């Protein structure tokens, strides 16, 4: 599944690296761009709650996974046909829904392997492959934009990795028709219901998401600051490249020492916004590297934390609800950031850093709960 995500996130991230600029080119302003990006992510995370619920209720989950990937992957190349910003915005939101359908089901499939390999390692390696795709996508787009300057050509070329992702997914379905069998009768989900620690992790994750911001607004700001159309995707490639490396190291450290790694990563991420929004565009490189660590934290460390408090028989729903809460924080952050951007960059930075720092005591409170299981590596 890691290689499916490698190809899939080449498509997603390639599109995301130019969505903000493309929306601006067809008439959207800063507030619209930020809200579209935030609403797409909110629909993504909200759909995960519904998908997670269905995943626990039906036996045939693979069709849902295929449907999610197909919608997610094909909506991005379809942007090549969009002539007005409402159409483009609709397709961006549709691809977010597709991501939401498949994500909790895939995370649950991966959870069946965590007892053998460790939560941090499993989600860290998967995130590294995911972020490798997120790095390749912007690089491909940057190359096309530097050569042709054409957004539509760039979107159309992303159909190639989309097809490769669907082929790889078909191979995974043939080789592993029943992922739950990988647990080998040693379940990783042992709690009877949703614990207080689970809900605290959900709340902390929502705070963290609210301050992370979407790349649509970041790319709009970078272009305003002097970055060229072809260079903007390179900032995202840098962030995702850092994220790929960080996810491997952070995942291994998480299996050894647990929550302190998460707290350190959150503190580092909270420093990204002043580099991006208050300093000249050259300093944004450092800010995007920190933003990449934040993406790795979101995709590997926070997922590993939740994997440690999954309720037995309801793990799809648990992942889905967590992502829905995370998405709620994301859309609140996106709307707030879009409104603050045109009024006060200092207030924007204070908001982003403040809500992320607010997640730290909540993470610590969850760790002290007696119903919290060890977050480190599980052993036989």
Secondary structure by P-SEA (a helix, b strand, c coil): caaaaaaaaaaaaaaaacaaaaaaaacccaaaaaaaaaaaaaaaaaaaaaaaaaaaccccaaaaaaaaaaaaccccccccccccaaaaaaaaaaaaaaaaacaaaaaaaaaaacccccaaaaaaaaaaaaaaaaaaaaaaaaaaaaacccaaaaaaaaaaaaaaaaaaaaaaaaaccccccccccccccccccccaaaaaaaaaaaaaaaacccaaaaaaaaaaacccccaaaaaaaaaaaaaaaaaaaaaaaaacccaaaaaaaaaaaaacccccccccccaaaaaaaaaaaaaaaaccaaaaaaaaccccccaaaaaaaaaaaaaaaaaaaaaaaaaaccccaaaaaaaaaaaaaaaaaaaaaaaacccccccccccc
